[in-house]
Amino acid sequence: MNVWLLLTLAILAEVIGTTALKLSDGFTKLGPSLVVLIGYGLAFYLLSLTLKQIPVGVAYAIWAGVGIVLITLIGWLAFKQTLDWAAVLGIALIITGVVVLQAFSKVTGN
């Protein structure tokens, strides 16, 4: 399977797990709590597969950066959390960093 697809799936699993973490109400709700465990377990498993071909620093930076952006969007859209100018600027810088890594990094694996 394509390593970038695996990384994308790892990011999506982590985002689902983190969203469920918010909904679990401190692990007091069984359904969301199970989604947290499955989401995080799947996310780390898929991330571990990507590390066979992508350097850990690059994979983790992309995984964390894209995850932060997606979770922020979910918080804004689904949970009505507000974003001030500093938050928007920070998110823009994270997106810029991920794009620079993807487009220009020549770091090779293992």
N, CA, C and O atoms as a GROMACS GRO file, in nm:
protein
  440
    1MET      N    1   0.084  -0.118   0.000
    1MET     CA    2   0.000   0.000   0.000
    1MET      C    3   0.089   0.125   0.000
    1MET      O    4   0.198   0.124   0.058
    2ASN      N    5   0.043   0.229  -0.064
    2ASN     CA    6   0.116   0.355  -0.073
    2ASN      C    7   0.141   0.413   0.067
    2ASN      O    8   0.049   0.423   0.148
    3VAL      N    9   0.266   0.450   0.094
    3VAL     CA   10   0.304   0.499   0.226
    3VAL      C   11   0.232   0.629   0.262
    3VAL      O   12   0.200   0.653   0.378
    4TRP      N   13   0.206   0.714   0.161
    4TRP     CA   14   0.137   0.840   0.188
    4TRP      C   15  -0.010   0.816   0.218
    4TRP      O   16  -0.070   0.891   0.295
    5LEU      N   17  -0.068   0.714   0.159
    5LEU     CA   18  -0.205   0.676   0.192
    5LEU      C   19  -0.210   0.624   0.336
    5LEU      O   20  -0.303   0.656   0.411
    6LEU      N   21  -0.112   0.544   0.374
    6LEU     CA   22  -0.105   0.495   0.513
    6LEU      C   23  -0.094   0.611   0.611
    6LEU      O   24  -0.161   0.611   0.715
    7LEU      N   25  -0.011   0.709   0.579
    7LEU     CA   26   0.004   0.825   0.667
    7LEU      C   27  -0.128   0.903   0.674
    7LEU      O   28  -0.166   0.949   0.782
    8THR      N   29  -0.195   0.918   0.563
    8THR     CA   30  -0.325   0.986   0.561
    8THR      C   31  -0.426   0.913   0.649
    8THR      O   32  -0.499   0.975   0.726
    9LEU      N   33  -0.429   0.781   0.638
    9LEU     CA   34  -0.520   0.701   0.720
    9LEU      C   35  -0.484   0.710   0.868
    9LEU      O   36  -0.572   0.713   0.953
   10ALA      N   37  -0.354   0.716   0.898
   10ALA     CA   38  -0.309   0.732   1.037
   10ALA      C   39  -0.358   0.866   1.092
   10ALA      O   40  -0.405   0.873   1.206
   11ILE      N   41  -0.347   0.969   1.013
   11ILE     CA   42  -0.392   1.102   1.055
   11ILE      C   43  -0.543   1.101   1.079
   11ILE      O   44  -0.590   1.152   1.181
   12LEU      N   45  -0.618   1.044   0.987
   12LEU     CA   46  -0.763   1.040   1.002
   12LEU      C   47  -0.805   0.959   1.125
   12LEU      O   48  -0.898   0.998   1.195
   13ALA      N   49  -0.737   0.848   1.151
   13ALA     CA   50  -0.768   0.768   1.269
   13ALA      C   51  -0.740   0.846   1.397
   13ALA      O   52  -0.816   0.839   1.494
   14GLU      N   53  -0.630   0.921   1.398
   14GLU     CA   54  -0.596   1.003   1.515
   14GLU      C   55  -0.698   1.114   1.535
   14GLU      O   56  -0.738   1.142   1.648
   15VAL      N   57  -0.742   1.176   1.428
   15VAL     CA   58  -0.841   1.283   1.437
   15VAL      C   59  -0.975   1.228   1.487
   15VAL      O   60  -1.041   1.291   1.569
   16ILE      N   61  -1.014   1.113   1.438
   16ILE     CA   62  -1.137   1.049   1.487
   16ILE      C   63  -1.124   1.017   1.636
   16ILE      O   64  -1.216   1.040   1.714
   17GLY      N   65  -1.009   0.963   1.675
   17GLY     CA   66  -0.985   0.931   1.816
   17GLY      C   67  -0.988   1.055   1.904
   17GLY      O   68  -1.044   1.052   2.014
   18THR      N   69  -0.929   1.163   1.858
   18THR     CA   70  -0.926   1.286   1.937
   18THR      C   71  -1.064   1.350   1.946
   18THR      O   72  -1.102   1.402   2.051
   19THR      N   73  -1.140   1.344   1.837
   19THR     CA   74  -1.276   1.396   1.841
   19THR      C   75  -1.360   1.314   1.939
   19THR      O   76  -1.438   1.370   2.016
   20ALA      N   77  -1.343   1.183   1.936
   20ALA     CA   78  -1.415   1.097   2.030
   20ALA      C   79  -1.370   1.123   2.174
   20ALA      O   80  -1.450   1.109   2.267
   21LEU      N   81  -1.244   1.162   2.192
   21LEU     CA   82  -1.195   1.193   2.327
   21LEU      C   83  -1.274   1.309   2.386
   21LEU      O   84  -1.311   1.306   2.503
   22LYS      N   85  -1.301   1.410   2.304
   22LYS     CA   86  -1.384   1.522   2.349
   22LYS      C   87  -1.524   1.473   2.385
   22LYS      O   88  -1.581   1.514   2.486
   23LEU      N   89  -1.579   1.384   2.303
   23LEU     CA   90  -1.715   1.334   2.324
   23LEU      C   91  -1.725   1.232   2.438
   23LEU      O   92  -1.834   1.205   2.488
   24SER      N   93  -1.611   1.175   2.479
   24SER     CA   94  -1.613   1.070   2.583
   24SER      C   95  -1.641   1.126   2.722
   24SER      O   96  -1.671   1.050   2.815
   25ASP      N   97  -1.632   1.257   2.736
   25ASP     CA   98  -1.659   1.322   2.865
   25ASP      C   99  -1.574   1.260   2.977
   25ASP      O  100  -1.625   1.214   3.079
   26GLY      N  101  -1.442   1.262   2.953
   26GLY     CA  102  -1.350   1.208   3.053
   26GLY      C  103  -1.360   1.058   3.068
   26GLY      O  104  -1.346   1.004   3.178
   27PHE      N  105  -1.385   0.989   2.958
   27PHE     CA  106  -1.400   0.843   2.954
   27PHE      C  107  -1.519   0.795   3.037
   27PHE      O  108  -1.517   0.684   3.089
   28THR      N  109  -1.622   0.879   3.050
   28THR     CA  110  -1.742   0.837   3.123
   28THR      C  111  -1.850   0.784   3.029
   28THR      O  112  -1.950   0.729   3.074
   29LYS      N  113  -1.830   0.799   2.898
   29LYS     CA  114  -1.926   0.747   2.799
   29LYS      C  115  -1.859   0.635   2.721
   29LYS      O  116  -1.755   0.655   2.657
   30LEU      N  117  -1.918   0.517   2.726
   30LEU     CA  118  -1.856   0.397   2.671
   30LEU      C  119  -1.830   0.405   2.521
   30LEU      O  120  -1.719   0.378   2.477
   31GLY      N  121  -1.930   0.442   2.442
   31GLY     CA  122  -1.915   0.444   2.296
   31GLY      C  123  -1.798   0.529   2.250
   31GLY      O  124  -1.708   0.479   2.182
   32PRO      N  125  -1.799   0.658   2.285
   32PRO     CA  126  -1.686   0.742   2.244
   32PRO      C  127  -1.552   0.694   2.302
   32PRO      O  128  -1.448   0.707   2.237
   33SER      N  129  -1.554   0.639   2.422
   33SER     CA  130  -1.429   0.590   2.483
   33SER      C  131  -1.371   0.474   2.402
   33SER      O  132  -1.249   0.466   2.385
   34LEU      N  133  -1.456   0.386   2.352
   34LEU     CA  134  -1.409   0.276   2.267
   34LEU      C  135  -1.355   0.329   2.135
   34LEU      O  136  -1.256   0.277   2.083
   35VAL      N  137  -1.419   0.431   2.080
   35VAL     CA  138  -1.369   0.492   1.956
   35VAL      C  139  -1.231   0.554   1.979
   35VAL      O  140  -1.145   0.548   1.892
   36VAL      N  141  -1.210   0.614   2.096
   36VAL     CA  142  -1.078   0.670   2.129
   36VAL      C  143  -0.973   0.560   2.124
   36VAL      O  144  -0.870   0.575   2.058
   37LEU      N  145  -0.997   0.450   2.192
   37LEU     CA  146  -0.900   0.342   2.199
   37LEU      C  147  -0.872   0.282   2.061
   37LEU      O  148  -0.756   0.259   2.025
   38ILE      N  149  -0.977   0.258   1.984
   38ILE     CA  150  -0.960   0.202   1.850
   38ILE      C  151  -0.891   0.302   1.758
   38ILE      O  152  -0.799   0.267   1.684
   39GLY      N  153  -0.935   0.427   1.763
   39GLY     CA  154  -0.877   0.531   1.678
   39GLY      C  155  -0.729   0.551   1.703
   39GLY      O  156  -0.649   0.554   1.610
   40TYR      N  157  -0.692   0.564   1.830
   40TYR     CA  158  -0.550   0.584   1.862
   40TYR      C  159  -0.467   0.460   1.832
   40TYR      O  160  -0.355   0.471   1.782
   41GLY      N  161  -0.523   0.342   1.862
   41GLY     CA  162  -0.451   0.218   1.832
   41GLY      C  163  -0.424   0.204   1.683
   41GLY      O  164  -0.312   0.171   1.642
   42LEU      N  165  -0.525   0.230   1.602
   42LEU     CA  166  -0.510   0.223   1.457
   42LEU      C  167  -0.414   0.331   1.407
   42LEU      O  168  -0.331   0.306   1.320
   43ALA      N  169  -0.425   0.450   1.464
   43ALA     CA  170  -0.338   0.561   1.421
   43ALA      C  171  -0.191   0.526   1.444
   43ALA      O  172  -0.108   0.545   1.355
   44PHE      N  173  -0.159   0.476   1.561
   44PHE     CA  174  -0.019   0.445   1.589
   44PHE      C  175   0.030   0.324   1.510
   44PHE      O  176   0.146   0.320   1.469
   45TYR      N  177  -0.057   0.227   1.487
   45TYR     CA  178  -0.018   0.114   1.404
   45TYR      C  179   0.014   0.160   1.262
   45TYR      O  180   0.118   0.125   1.206
   46LEU      N  181  -0.076   0.239   1.203
   46LEU     CA  182  -0.052   0.288   1.067
   46LEU      C  183   0.070   0.379   1.061
   46LEU      O  184   0.147   0.372   0.965
   47LEU      N  185   0.088   0.462   1.161
   47LEU     CA  186   0.207   0.548   1.165
   47LEU      C  187   0.333   0.461   1.170
   47LEU      O  188   0.432   0.493   1.105
   48SER      N  189   0.330   0.354   1.246
   48SER     CA  190   0.447   0.267   1.255
   48SER      C  191   0.482   0.206   1.119
   48SER      O  192   0.599   0.185   1.088
   49LEU      N  193   0.380   0.178   1.039
   49LEU     CA  194   0.405   0.123   0.905
   49LEU      C  195   0.471   0.227   0.815
   49LEU      O  196   0.556   0.193   0.733
   50THR      N  197   0.431   0.353   0.830
   50THR     CA  198   0.490   0.458   0.746
   50THR      C  199   0.637   0.479   0.778
   50THR      O  200   0.715   0.521   0.693
   51LEU      N  201   0.674   0.450   0.902
   51LEU     CA  202   0.813   0.474   0.945
   51LEU      C  203   0.912   0.377   0.881
   51LEU      O  204   1.033   0.393   0.896
   52LYS      N  205   0.861   0.277   0.810
   52LYS     CA  206   0.949   0.189   0.734
   52LYS      C  207   1.007   0.261   0.612
   52LYS      O  208   1.112   0.222   0.562
   53GLN      N  209   0.937   0.366   0.564
   53GLN     CA  210   0.981   0.436   0.443
   53GLN      C  211   1.000   0.586   0.460
   53GLN      O  212   1.076   0.647   0.385
   54ILE      N  213   0.934   0.646   0.558
   54ILE     CA  214   0.946   0.790   0.579
   54ILE      C  215   1.022   0.813   0.709
   54ILE      O  216   0.994   0.746   0.809
   55PRO      N  217   1.119   0.904   0.709
   55PRO     CA  218   1.192   0.933   0.834
   55PRO      C  219   1.096   0.975   0.945
   55PRO      O  220   0.997   1.043   0.921
   56VAL      N  221   1.127   0.933   1.066
   56VAL     CA  222   1.037   0.957   1.179
   56VAL      C  223   1.006   1.105   1.199
   56VAL      O  224   0.892   1.140   1.227
   57GLY      N  225   1.104   1.192   1.185
   57GLY     CA  226   1.081   1.336   1.204
   57GLY      C  227   0.985   1.393   1.102
   57GLY      O  228   0.899   1.474   1.136
   58VAL      N  229   1.000   1.352   0.978
   58VAL     CA  230   0.914   1.402   0.871
   58VAL      C  231   0.773   1.345   0.887
   58VAL      O  232   0.675   1.419   0.879
   59ALA      N  233   0.762   1.214   0.910
   59ALA     CA  234   0.631   1.151   0.925
   59ALA      C  235   0.556   1.210   1.044
   59ALA      O  236   0.437   1.241   1.035
   60TYR      N  237   0.625   1.226   1.155
   60TYR     CA  238   0.558   1.277   1.275
   60TYR      C  239   0.520   1.424   1.259
   60TYR      O  240   0.414   1.465   1.305
   61ALA      N  241   0.604   1.502   1.195
   61ALA     CA  242   0.572   1.643   1.172
   61ALA      C  243   0.446   1.656   1.086
   61ALA      O  244   0.359   1.738   1.116
   62ILE      N  245   0.438   1.577   0.982
   62ILE     CA  246   0.319   1.582   0.895
   62ILE      C  247   0.198   1.529   0.970
   62ILE      O  248   0.091   1.589   0.964
   63TRP      N  249   0.213   1.418   1.039
   63TRP     CA  250   0.104   1.356   1.114
   63TRP      C  251   0.050   1.454   1.219
   63TRP      O  252  -0.071   1.476   1.228
   64ALA      N  253   0.138   1.511   1.296
   64ALA     CA  254   0.095   1.604   1.402
   64ALA      C  255   0.040   1.733   1.344
   64ALA      O  256  -0.063   1.783   1.389
   65GLY      N  257   0.109   1.789   1.244
   65GLY     CA  258   0.066   1.916   1.187
   65GLY      C  259  -0.070   1.908   1.122
   65GLY      O  260  -0.156   1.992   1.149
   66VAL      N  261  -0.091   1.809   1.038
   66VAL     CA  262  -0.220   1.794   0.971
   66VAL      C  263  -0.328   1.760   1.074
   66VAL      O  264  -0.441   1.808   1.064
   67GLY      N  265  -0.293   1.678   1.172
   67GLY     CA  266  -0.388   1.646   1.278
   67GLY      C  267  -0.432   1.769   1.356
   67GLY      O  268  -0.550   1.784   1.386
   68ILE      N  269  -0.338   1.856   1.389
   68ILE     CA  270  -0.370   1.980   1.460
   68ILE      C  271  -0.466   2.065   1.378
   68ILE      O  272  -0.564   2.117   1.431
   69VAL      N  273  -0.437   2.080   1.251
   69VAL     CA  274  -0.522   2.161   1.164
   69VAL      C  275  -0.663   2.102   1.156
   69VAL      O  276  -0.761   2.175   1.169
   70LEU      N  277  -0.673   1.972   1.136
   70LEU     CA  278  -0.805   1.909   1.124
   70LEU      C  279  -0.883   1.917   1.256
   70LEU      O  280  -1.003   1.945   1.254
   71ILE      N  281  -0.817   1.892   1.368
   71ILE     CA  282  -0.884   1.899   1.498
   71ILE      C  283  -0.930   2.042   1.526
   71ILE      O  284  -1.038   2.062   1.581
   72THR      N  285  -0.849   2.140   1.488
   72THR     CA  286  -0.889   2.280   1.507
   72THR      C  287  -1.013   2.311   1.425
   72THR      O  288  -1.105   2.378   1.473
   73LEU      N  289  -1.017   2.263   1.300
   73LEU     CA  290  -1.135   2.284   1.216
   73LEU      C  291  -1.259   2.215   1.274
   73LEU      O  292  -1.368   2.272   1.272
   74ILE      N  293  -1.241   2.094   1.325
   74ILE     CA  294  -1.354   2.023   1.386
   74ILE      C  295  -1.401   2.097   1.511
   74ILE      O  296  -1.522   2.112   1.533
   75GLY      N  297  -1.308   2.143   1.592
   75GLY     CA  298  -1.345   2.220   1.711
   75GLY      C  299  -1.423   2.344   1.675
   75GLY      O  300  -1.520   2.379   1.743
   76TRP      N  301  -1.381   2.411   1.570
   76TRP     CA  302  -1.447   2.534   1.524
   76TRP      C  303  -1.585   2.504   1.466
   76TRP      O  304  -1.683   2.572   1.499
   77LEU      N  305  -1.593   2.403   1.379
   77LEU     CA  306  -1.719   2.373   1.311
   77LEU      C  307  -1.818   2.295   1.398
   77LEU      O  308  -1.936   2.330   1.405
   78ALA      N  309  -1.772   2.190   1.463
   78ALA     CA  310  -1.863   2.100   1.534
   78ALA      C  311  -1.887   2.142   1.679
   78ALA      O  312  -1.998   2.126   1.730
   79PHE      N  313  -1.784   2.197   1.744
   79PHE     CA  314  -1.797   2.230   1.885
   79PHE      C  315  -1.808   2.380   1.910
   79PHE      O  316  -1.811   2.425   2.024
   80LYS      N  317  -1.815   2.457   1.801
   80LYS     CA  318  -1.833   2.603   1.806
   80LYS      C  319  -1.726   2.673   1.889
   80LYS      O  320  -1.753   2.774   1.954
   81GLN      N  321  -1.603   2.620   1.885
   81GLN     CA  322  -1.491   2.684   1.953
   81GLN      C  323  -1.443   2.801   1.869
   81GLN      O  324  -1.436   2.791   1.747
   82THR      N  325  -1.408   2.910   1.934
   82THR     CA  326  -1.366   3.029   1.861
   82THR      C  327  -1.215   3.028   1.839
   82THR      O  328  -1.140   2.967   1.915
   83LEU      N  329  -1.173   3.095   1.733
   83LEU     CA  330  -1.031   3.108   1.700
   83LEU      C  331  -0.998   3.256   1.694
   83LEU      O  332  -1.063   3.331   1.621
   84ASP      N  333  -0.898   3.299   1.769
   84ASP     CA  334  -0.856   3.438   1.759
   84ASP      C  335  -0.748   3.450   1.652
   84ASP      O  336  -0.710   3.350   1.590
   85TRP      N  337  -0.699   3.570   1.628
   85TRP     CA  338  -0.602   3.592   1.520
   85TRP      C  339  -0.475   3.514   1.542
   85TRP      O  340  -0.414   3.466   1.446
   86ALA      N  341  -0.433   3.499   1.668
   86ALA     CA  342  -0.310   3.424   1.696
   86ALA      C  343  -0.328   3.276   1.661
   86ALA      O  344  -0.235   3.212   1.610
   87ALA      N  345  -0.445   3.221   1.689
   87ALA     CA  346  -0.472   3.081   1.656
   87ALA      C  347  -0.472   3.061   1.504
   87ALA      O  348  -0.416   2.964   1.454
   88VAL      N  349  -0.536   3.152   1.433
   88VAL     CA  350  -0.540   3.143   1.287
   88VAL      C  351  -0.399   3.155   1.229
   88VAL      O  352  -0.363   3.080   1.138
   89LEU      N  353  -0.321   3.248   1.281
   89LEU     CA  354  -0.182   3.264   1.234
   89LEU      C  355  -0.102   3.138   1.262
   89LEU      O  356  -0.027   3.091   1.176
   90GLY      N  357  -0.116   3.082   1.381
   90GLY     CA  358  -0.045   2.959   1.416
   90GLY      C  359  -0.081   2.844   1.325
   90GLY      O  360   0.007   2.769   1.282
   91ILE      N  361  -0.209   2.829   1.297
   91ILE     CA  362  -0.255   2.723   1.207
   91ILE      C  363  -0.197   2.744   1.067
   91ILE      O  364  -0.155   2.649   1.001
   92ALA      N  365  -0.196   2.870   1.022
   92ALA     CA  366  -0.139   2.901   0.889
   92ALA      C  367   0.010   2.864   0.885
   92ALA      O  368   0.058   2.814   0.783
   93LEU      N  369   0.081   2.889   0.993
   93LEU     CA  370   0.223   2.853   0.998
   93LEU      C  371   0.242   2.701   0.997
   93LEU      O  372   0.336   2.651   0.935
   94ILE      N  373   0.156   2.629   1.066
   94ILE     CA  374   0.164   2.483   1.065
   94ILE      C  375   0.140   2.430   0.924
   94ILE      O  376   0.214   2.344   0.876
   95ILE      N  377   0.038   2.483   0.857
   95ILE     CA  378   0.010   2.441   0.719
   95ILE      C  379   0.129   2.471   0.630
   95ILE      O  380   0.168   2.388   0.548
   96THR      N  381   0.188   2.589   0.647
   96THR     CA  382   0.306   2.626   0.568
   96THR      C  383   0.420   2.528   0.594
   96THR      O  384   0.489   2.486   0.500
   97GLY      N  385   0.441   2.492   0.718
   97GLY     CA  386   0.547   2.397   0.752
   97GLY      C  387   0.527   2.261   0.688
   97GLY      O  388   0.622   2.201   0.638
   98VAL      N  389   0.404   2.212   0.689
   98VAL     CA  390   0.376   2.082   0.628
   98VAL      C  391   0.398   2.089   0.477
   98VAL      O  392   0.454   1.996   0.418
   99VAL      N  393   0.354   2.198   0.416
   99VAL     CA  394   0.373   2.213   0.270
   99VAL      C  395   0.522   2.218   0.238
   99VAL      O  396   0.566   2.155   0.141
  100VAL      N  397   0.600   2.291   0.315
  100VAL     CA  398   0.745   2.300   0.291
  100VAL      C  399   0.808   2.161   0.305
  100VAL      O  400   0.891   2.123   0.223
  101LEU      N  401   0.770   2.087   0.408
  101LEU     CA  402   0.824   1.951   0.426
  101LEU      C  403   0.791   1.863   0.306
  101LEU      O  404   0.879   1.795   0.252
  102GLN      N  405   0.666   1.866   0.264
  102GLN     CA  406   0.624   1.782   0.152
  102GLN      C  407   0.689   1.822   0.020
  102GLN      O  408   0.729   1.737  -0.058
  103ALA      N  409   0.698   1.951  -0.003
  103ALA     CA  410   0.742   1.999  -0.134
  103ALA      C  411   0.894   2.006  -0.149
  103ALA      O  412   0.946   1.983  -0.258
  104PHE      N  413   0.964   2.035  -0.041
  104PHE     CA  414   1.106   2.067  -0.056
  104PHE      C  415   1.202   1.978   0.022
  104PHE      O  416   1.322   1.981  -0.005
  105SER      N  417   1.154   1.900   0.118
  105SER     CA  418   1.244   1.820   0.200
  105SER      C  419   1.305   1.706   0.117
  105SER      O  420   1.235   1.637   0.044
  106LYS      N  421   1.434   1.690   0.132
  106LYS     CA  422   1.506   1.580   0.064
  106LYS      C  423   1.556   1.477   0.164
  106LYS      O  424   1.641   1.395   0.132
  107VAL      N  425   1.502   1.482   0.287
  107VAL     CA  426   1.540   1.387   0.390
  107VAL      C  427   1.501   1.249   0.345
  107VAL      O  428   1.389   1.228   0.298
  108THR      N  429   1.590   1.155   0.360
  108THR     CA  430   1.562   1.018   0.320
  108THR      C  431   1.550   0.929   0.442
  108THR      O  432   1.596   0.964   0.551
  109GLY      N  433   1.489   0.817   0.423
  109GLY     CA  434   1.460   0.726   0.535
  109GLY      C  435   1.576   0.642   0.580
  109GLY      O  436   1.684   0.642   0.520
  110ASN      N  437   1.551   0.573   0.684
  110ASN     CA  438   1.627   0.472   0.752
  110ASN      C  439   1.773   0.490   0.729
  110ASN      O  440   1.854   0.412   0.780
   0.00000   0.00000   0.00000
